[in-house]
Amino acid sequence: MRENIFSNTESAIGSPDLDNLERLIRKKLPASFRDHYLKYNGGIPERTYWLSETDAEPIEVSVFKSISSAQSSLLSTYQSMLSRQVIPARLLPFANDWGGNYFCLDLDSGAISYFTVDNFYEELSVEDNQQKSETVICPDFSSFVQGLIDEEDIDE
């Protein structure tokens, strides 16, 4: 499979930047995630659509968050979402779609989840709302990045 090339990336980072992120989130990142971010610090993938077997509509990735961006880094997004109890601590939002929903790395299993933020049910607990908002879409990070497709490949 051909590599999914990223454009509009932030300045390159090094292993110490990822080590620091791991220290702050108190979890180890999968090697494929680390390798990807050492090569591409955020940015826009060449192939942007995720086609899930369970969803009727493809989901388009808008952008991968960078490690070092001053405005909306991966870490600042994670910390903000945690402080507002939007996501469980095991989910690290690394990319978003055009509607503001997130693609998250499950820090426990390595799986990729699609997490919607546009639904909240007052009658449910925080945990139940989080569970309702999360859909596991891929078993690991590298399969997700390489599994993204071009728009013209959606109907094939």
C-alpha positions in Angstrom: 0.0 0.0 0.0 1.3 3.5 -0.8 2.2 5.8 2.0 -0.4 8.5 2.9 1.7 11.7 2.6 0.9 14.7 4.9 1.1 18.4 4.0 0.8 21.6 6.1 2.6 20.0 9.0 4.1 21.9 11.9 7.8 22.1 12.7 9.6 18.7 13.1 9.7 17.3 16.6 12.1 14.8 18.2 11.8 11.8 20.6 12.1 14.1 23.6 8.9 15.9 22.6 7.1 12.5 22.5 8.7 11.4 25.7 7.4 14.6 27.4 3.9 14.0 26.0 4.0 10.4 27.4 5.0 11.8 30.8 2.2 14.3 30.8 -0.5 11.8 29.8 1.0 9.1 31.9 0.8 6.5 29.1 3.2 5.1 26.5 2.3 5.8 22.8 2.4 3.0 20.3 5.5 2.8 18.1 3.5 3.5 15.0 2.1 6.7 16.5 5.5 7.9 17.6 7.0 7.1 14.2 4.3 8.9 12.4 4.6 12.0 14.5 8.4 12.0 14.1 7.9 12.1 10.4 4.7 14.3 10.2 3.9 16.6 13.1 0.2 17.0 12.4 -1.0 18.2 9.1 -3.4 17.1 6.4 -3.3 13.6 4.9 -3.3 13.2 1.1 -6.1 10.6 1.5 -8.7 12.0 3.9 -11.7 9.7 4.0 -12.4 6.8 6.4 -14.9 4.4 5.2 -16.2 2.2 8.1 -18.0 -1.1 7.6 -20.7 0.0 10.1 -21.3 3.6 9.0 -23.2 4.4 5.9 -21.4 7.7 5.3 -17.6 8.1 5.0 -15.9 10.4 7.5 -13.5 13.0 6.3 -10.4 13.8 8.3 -9.9 17.6 8.4 -6.5 17.7 10.1 -4.2 15.8 12.4 -3.3 17.8 15.5 0.4 18.6 16.0 2.4 17.9 19.1 3.9 21.4 19.2 1.3 23.8 17.9 0.7 26.8 20.2 -3.0 27.2 19.4 -4.6 23.7 19.3 -2.0 21.0 20.1 -2.8 17.4 20.7 -2.0 17.9 24.4 -4.0 21.1 24.9 -7.0 19.4 23.2 -6.7 16.3 25.4 -6.4 18.4 28.6 -9.3 20.6 27.7 -11.6 17.6 26.8 -10.6 15.9 30.1 -11.2 18.9 32.3 -14.7 19.3 30.8 -15.3 15.5 31.2 -16.0 15.2 27.4 -13.8 12.2 26.9 -12.5 9.4 29.1 -8.8 9.7 30.0 -7.9 6.7 27.9 -8.8 8.5 24.6 -6.2 10.8 23.1 -7.8 13.0 20.3 -5.2 13.3 17.5 -7.3 14.4 14.6 -10.7 15.9 13.9 -13.3 15.9 11.1 -14.9 19.0 9.6 -17.7 19.0 12.2 -15.4 19.1 15.2 -15.7 15.4 16.1 -12.5 13.6 17.0 -10.4 10.6 15.9 -8.9 9.3 19.1 -6.1 6.8 20.0 -7.2 4.5 22.8 -4.2 4.7 25.1 -5.0 1.3 26.7 -5.7 -0.9 23.6 -4.1 1.1 20.7 -7.4 1.1 18.8 -8.8 4.1 17.0 -12.2 5.5 17.9 -14.4 8.1 16.3 -15.8 10.3 19.1 -18.7 12.6 18.4 -19.1 15.7 20.5 -22.4 17.0 19.2 -24.7 14.9 21.4 -25.2 15.1 25.1 -28.1 13.5 27.0 -28.9 15.1 30.3 -30.6 11.9 31.6 -27.3 10.0 31.2 -24.2 10.0 33.4 -20.9 11.4 32.1 -19.6 7.9 31.6 -22.8 6.8 29.7 -22.6 9.9 27.4 -18.9 9.2 26.7 -19.7 5.6 25.9 -22.6 6.6 23.6 -20.3 9.1 21.8 -17.5 6.6 21.1 -17.3 4.2 18.1 -14.2 2.0 17.7 -13.4 2.1 14.0 -9.9 0.6 13.6 -7.7 -1.8 15.5 -4.5 0.4 15.4 -3.0 3.7 14.3 -1.0 2.6 11.3 -4.0 0.8 9.9 -6.1 3.9 10.3 -3.6 6.2 8.5 -3.0 3.8 5.7 -6.7 2.9 5.5 -7.7 6.5 4.6 -8.9 6.7 1.0 -9.3 9.3 -1.7 -12.8 10.8 -2.3 -12.9 9.1 -5.8 -12.4 5.7 -4.1 -15.5 5.9 -1.9 -17.9 4.2 -4.2 -15.6 1.4 -5.3 
